[in-house]
């Protein structure tokens, strides 16, 4: 459960969650013969994730480099 809370602190989790939620809502809407604009739902969820980033509750990891900082390695070689 602790791992889930760690994942919820990342912006990429909320982007993935919004995609899954849109698919789920679209299937549920088709079941009841209802249509909605998925682009609007996506924008609302991403705006919510942006607010969480601004408040500092979520970390925006979209610019992080998982391989380590290669710039430091390149600067050390020079």
C-alpha positions as YAML, in Angstrom:
chain: A
units: angstrom
residues:
- id: 1
  name: UNK
  ca: [0.00, 0.00, 0.00]
- id: 2
  name: UNK
  ca: [2.95, 2.26, 0.71]
- id: 3
  name: UNK
  ca: [4.15, 1.72, -2.85]
- id: 4
  name: UNK
  ca: [0.79, 2.94, -4.22]
- id: 5
  name: UNK
  ca: [1.09, 6.19, -2.27]
- id: 6
  name: UNK
  ca: [4.61, 6.70, -3.63]
- id: 7
  name: UNK
  ca: [3.31, 6.23, -7.18]
- id: 8
  name: UNK
  ca: [0.46, 8.67, -6.54]
- id: 9
  name: UNK
  ca: [3.02, 11.38, -5.85]
- id: 10
  name: UNK
  ca: [4.22, 11.30, -9.47]
- id: 11
  name: UNK
  ca: [2.71, 13.31, -12.31]
- id: 12
  name: UNK
  ca: [3.07, 10.37, -14.70]
- id: 13
  name: UNK
  ca: [0.72, 8.33, -12.49]
- id: 14
  name: UNK
  ca: [-2.00, 10.95, -12.86]
- id: 15
  name: UNK
  ca: [-1.55, 11.13, -16.64]
- id: 16
  name: UNK
  ca: [-1.84, 7.34, -16.88]
- id: 17
  name: UNK
  ca: [-4.76, 7.31, -14.49]
- id: 18
  name: UNK
  ca: [-6.59, 9.94, -16.53]
- id: 19
  name: UNK
  ca: [-6.23, 7.82, -19.68]
- id: 20
  name: UNK
  ca: [-7.57, 4.74, -17.93]
- id: 21
  name: UNK
  ca: [-10.42, 6.73, -16.40]
- id: 22
  name: UNK
  ca: [-11.43, 8.13, -19.78]
- id: 23
  name: UNK
  ca: [-11.57, 4.63, -21.26]
- id: 24
  name: UNK
  ca: [-13.62, 3.38, -18.31]
- id: 25
  name: UNK
  ca: [-16.04, 6.32, -18.47]
- id: 26
  name: UNK
  ca: [-16.42, 5.91, -22.22]
- id: 27
  name: UNK
  ca: [-17.35, 2.22, -21.81]
- id: 28
  name: UNK
  ca: [-19.74, 3.05, -19.00]
- id: 29
  name: UNK
  ca: [-21.34, 5.81, -21.06]
- id: 30
  name: UNK
  ca: [-21.87, 3.49, -24.03]
- id: 31
  name: UNK
  ca: [-23.60, 1.04, -21.71]
- id: 32
  name: UNK
  ca: [-26.20, 3.71, -20.90]
- id: 33
  name: UNK
  ca: [-26.34, 5.17, -24.46]
- id: 34
  name: UNK
  ca: [-24.65, 8.37, -23.33]
- id: 35
  name: UNK
  ca: [-21.86, 10.24, -25.10]
- id: 36
  name: UNK
  ca: [-19.37, 12.66, -23.65]
- id: 37
  name: UNK
  ca: [-16.41, 14.58, -24.96]
- id: 38
  name: UNK
  ca: [-13.36, 12.66, -23.74]
- id: 39
  name: UNK
  ca: [-11.06, 15.61, -24.54]
- id: 40
  name: UNK
  ca: [-12.85, 17.72, -21.93]
- id: 41
  name: UNK
  ca: [-12.50, 15.02, -19.28]
- id: 42
  name: UNK
  ca: [-8.82, 14.64, -20.13]
- id: 43
  name: UNK
  ca: [-8.21, 18.39, -19.84]
- id: 44
  name: UNK
  ca: [-9.98, 18.54, -16.47]
- id: 45
  name: UNK
  ca: [-7.96, 15.64, -15.07]
- id: 46
  name: UNK
  ca: [-4.66, 17.05, -16.35]
- id: 47
  name: UNK
  ca: [-5.56, 20.45, -14.89]
- id: 48
  name: UNK
  ca: [-6.22, 18.74, -11.56]
- id: 49
  name: UNK
  ca: [-2.83, 17.03, -11.78]
- id: 50
  name: UNK
  ca: [-1.23, 20.40, -12.58]
- id: 51
  name: UNK
  ca: [-2.79, 21.91, -9.46]
- id: 52
  name: UNK
  ca: [-1.37, 19.04, -7.40]
- id: 53
  name: UNK
  ca: [2.08, 19.79, -8.85]
- id: 54
  name: UNK
  ca: [1.78, 23.49, -8.01]
- id: 55
  name: UNK
  ca: [0.73, 22.67, -4.46]
- id: 56
  name: UNK
  ca: [3.77, 20.42, -4.11]
- id: 57
  name: UNK
  ca: [1.76, 17.28, -3.43]
- id: 58
  name: UNK
  ca: [2.90, 15.67, -6.70]
- id: 59
  name: UNK
  ca: [6.33, 15.73, -8.35]
- id: 60
  name: UNK
  ca: [6.49, 16.41, -12.09]
- id: 61
  name: UNK
  ca: [8.93, 13.73, -13.25]
- id: 62
  name: UNK
  ca: [8.44, 14.29, -16.98]
- id: 63
  name: UNK
  ca: [11.85, 15.98, -17.37]
- id: 64
  name: UNK
  ca: [13.79, 13.51, -15.25]
- id: 65
  name: UNK
  ca: [16.45, 11.31, -16.81]
- id: 66
  name: UNK
  ca: [16.33, 7.72, -15.54]
- id: 67
  name: UNK
  ca: [19.77, 6.88, -16.93]
- id: 68
  name: UNK
  ca: [21.47, 9.38, -14.67]
- id: 69
  name: UNK
  ca: [22.80, 12.78, -15.54]
- id: 70
  name: UNK
  ca: [24.84, 12.26, -18.70]
- id: 71
  name: UNK
  ca: [25.79, 15.94, -18.79]
- id: 72
  name: UNK
  ca: [27.96, 15.50, -15.69]
- id: 73
  name: UNK
  ca: [29.74, 12.56, -17.31]
- id: 74
  name: UNK
  ca: [30.34, 14.54, -20.50]
- id: 75
  name: UNK
  ca: [31.63, 17.56, -18.54]
- id: 76
  name: UNK
  ca: [33.98, 15.32, -16.51]
- id: 77
  name: UNK
  ca: [35.55, 13.97, -19.71]
- id: 78
  name: UNK
  ca: [36.36, 17.50, -20.98]
...
